[in-house]
Amino acid sequence: MVELFKAFLFGIVEGITEWLPISSTGHMILLDEFVKLDVSKDFYSMFEVVIQLGAIMAVVVIYWHRIWPFRLAKANGIGAPQGLWRFIDKETFIMWVKIFIACLPAGIIGVKFNDTFEKLFYNPVCVALALIVFGVAFIWIETIHKGSRPKINSIAELSYYTVLMIGFFQLIAAVFPGTSRSGATILGALLLGVSRTVAAEFTFFLAIPVMFGAAVFKLAKFGLVFSSMEMWIMVVGLITAFVSSIVVIKFLMQYIKKHDFKIFGWYRIILGILVLAYFWLLK
């Protein structure tokens, strides 16, 4: 029961921090420092990535009507969709093409050098520095953009160049843990003139193939042989990540309608300082 409660905590932290731009990696490192699962190092390495599937399913459930492209067109007569577009929603299909393009940088470079990046940068100091640097970046960008109107106010308005640039910002998160995948993509989108709502939504959708791919990669590397306890730990982590993600995604989308991202920037800076203080002075 103790290990299942720990898995519950990991799932909660994953679900909350995956979607808020505050770095799930940074929080997982801290949680692992104080609440260690009694599992092998290889299983834990796989577990902290695979429970992201629970977070992904929350996006799928909430935005199913926006992301499922296969549907029969109801319009008839002149101007009605013809041919293949009668069965595939054209706007949704184009959105997935844009998501695919945005995935290319992380998919090509991130996967190829994943082990190298983990060896070089997956440590508390690098994570803390990334938390602070991107926290400052959020505050700076929101300050200089205060009062200005975004140029892009819907996913349909995103150009292929813009989504490719957002993909390169996502690559930064793949290289430097602590940056936050959602934080990097939202920050990049804001810099490119995308509204906060569209930046957040596109980040959610972009997470589906990226996180699914990362989870499958880790699962394949570990294998499909689990003890009964490992299986229960995985199930509890997935379920709690799913439920907490639904709550957090709905909260975030309501929050950014009236507020900016500065509070998350300040939170990142404070957390980064605490991580540095703990691992440099107390550890």
N, C-alpha and C positions, 0 to 999 in steps of 0.2 A: 504493500500500500504506500509506503514511503516513496518508492521509486515512481509509482504512478502519479503521486502528488507532484513530484519534481517534474515529470513529463507534462503535467497540467500547467505548471508555471512556465515552462519553456514554450508551450503552445500559446499561452496568453501573451507572453512577451513577443513572440514571433508575429502574432496577429496584430498587435498594436504597433510595433515598430517597423513592420514591413511597408506600411502604407504612409505613415507619417514620415516626413523627410528628416529623420533623426538617427538613422543607421541601425538596422537590426543587428548587424555584425558587432557593433560596439556594445550593445546591450547584451548580446549573447555571451560575449567574452566576460563581461562583468558577472552575469548570472552564473556562468560556469565556474567562476572563481569562488563563489560563495555557496552555490547549490550544485554540486557535482553529481551527475548521474553515475550510478554504479554499473558502468558498461565499458566495453573495450574502446580504445581510442579510435579504431576504425569505424565502429558502429556509431559513435558520437559524431564523427566527421560527416558520416552519411546522414544521420538523423537530423542534424541542424539544417541541412539543405532540403531533405525530402519533406519535412513538415511544412515547407513552403507550398506544397500541393494543396494543403488545407486552405491557405490564404488565397491561392489562385481560384479555388472553387467558389470562394465568396464573391470574387469579381464576376465569375461566370453566372452565378445565380442572380446577382443584382442587375447585371447588364445583359442578360440573355437576349432580350429583344433588340439590343443594339449590336451584338456581335455575331448572331447567327444569320448567315447570308442566304440560306436556302429557304425560300418561301414563294408561294405562287402569287403572282401579281393579280390584284383584284380589278385593276382598271381594264376597260375594254374600249374598242373603237380607235379613232384617230388619236395618236399620241401615246397609246398604251405601249408598254415594253414589248419588244419583239424578240423572237428567237430565244437564245439562252437566257436573256434578261427577264423572261417571263417566269423563270424558276429560280433565278439568283438576283437578290437585291443589289443593284449596281453600286450604290453608294457604300454599302457595307463591304462589298467585294474590293472596291478601291481602297477602303480603309485598311483592309488586311494586306493589300499590296504595300501600302505605306508602312505598316507595322513590320512587314518582312524586310523592307529596305532599312528601317531603323535598327533591325536586329543584326544586320550584316557586320558592323564593326566588332561588336562583342562576340558574335558567332564565329567570326574568322580569327580574330586576334586573341580574344579572351579565352576561347576554348583551347587554342593551340598552346598558349603560354600559361594556362591556369596554374599548373603545379609550380612554375617558376615564380609567378606573382605571389602565391601563397607562402613560399619559402622566404621571399624577400620582404614582404610587407605585412604578412598576417601576424602581427605582434601588437601588444597594447600601446606602445609608443606611437607607431604609425597610425593606428586607429584613432588615438586621441588627437594627434595633429590634424588628421583629416576631418575629424569632428569640428575642431576649432576653425580651421581654414574655411570650410564650407559654411560654417555658422556665420562667420564674418561676411562671406560672400552673399548669403541670403539677406542680411541686414543692409549691406551696401546696395544691392540691386533693388530691393524694395524702396530704399530711400531715394535713389535717383529716378525711379519710375513713379514716385508718388504723384498722383494727380494726372498722369498721362493715360491715354486710352490705348488698349492693346490693338495691334494691327490684325490679329487673327483671333476670331471669336467662335470658330467651329472647327471640328476635325476635318470637314470637307474643304476648308480654306487652307489647310496645311499643304505646302508644296512638297515635291519630292526632295528638293534640296534641304528644306527645313527639317524634314523627318530624318534625313541622313545625318544632319548636324546634331540633332537630338540623340541619334544613335551613337555618335562619337562621345557625347557627354556621358551616356550610359557606360561606355567603355572605360571612362575614368573610374567609375565605381567598381568595375570588374578588376581594375589594376590595383586600386587603393582601397582596401576594406576600411570601413568607417566613413567613407564618403556618403554612402547610402544610395542605392540604385534609384529609388524614387526621388531622393534629394537631388541627385545629379541630373536626372532627366527633367525634373520640374525647373531647376535652376537654368539649365540650358534653354528650355522652352521660353522661360520668362525673358532671357537675354535676347531671344530671337523675335520678341514681340507677341508671344502667345498669351492669351488670357489665363488667369489662374485656374479657372474651371476646366478649360480645354487642356491645359498642361497636366492637371491632375488626372483627368479622364484618359488621356492618351498614355500617360504613365501606367495606369491600371491595365489598359489593354495590352500595352507593350510587355507587361510582366508575364502575360499568359504563356507565350512561346518561350521567353527567356528563362523563366523559373521552371517551367515544365521540362525544358531541355536540360537545365542544370540538375534537376532532381533525377531524371532518368539516367543522366551521365553518372551521377554519384551512386545510384542504385545498381547500375550495371557493373560499376567498378567494385562495389562491395559484394554483390551477389544476392541471391534471393533466399538464402538460408538464414533463418532467424530462430532463436530460442523462443519459447512461449512468452517469457518476460519481455524480450526485445519486441516481440510482436505487439504486446499490450501497450508498451511504452510508445511505439509508433502510432498506434490507433488513438490513444489519448492525446498525443501531441497534435495529430492531424485534426481531430474534432475540435479541440480547444482553439487551434489556430484559425479554423474555419469560422467558428462562432464569433470570436473576438474580432476577426477581420470584417465581418458584416457590420458590426457595431461601429468600428473605427472608420470604415469607408463612408458610411452614411453621415457620421459626425463631421468628418473632414469636408465633405461636399457642402454641407450646410455652413460650416465655419468659414470657409473661404469666400462665400458669397458676400460676407460683410467685413472680413478681416484679411490682413496680409499674412505673409509667412515669417514676419520678424520674430514672433514668439518662439518659433522653432529654431531660428538662428541663435537666439540667446540661450535657449535650452542646450543646444549643441556645444556652445562655448563653455557653459558651466560644467556639463558632463565631461567634456574633453579635459578641462582643468582637473576635475576630480579624478579622472582615470590616470592622468600624469602624476598627480600627487600620490595616489595610492601605490602605483607600481614603481615610482622613483623613491618615494620617501618612506612608505610604510612596508612595502613588500620586501 
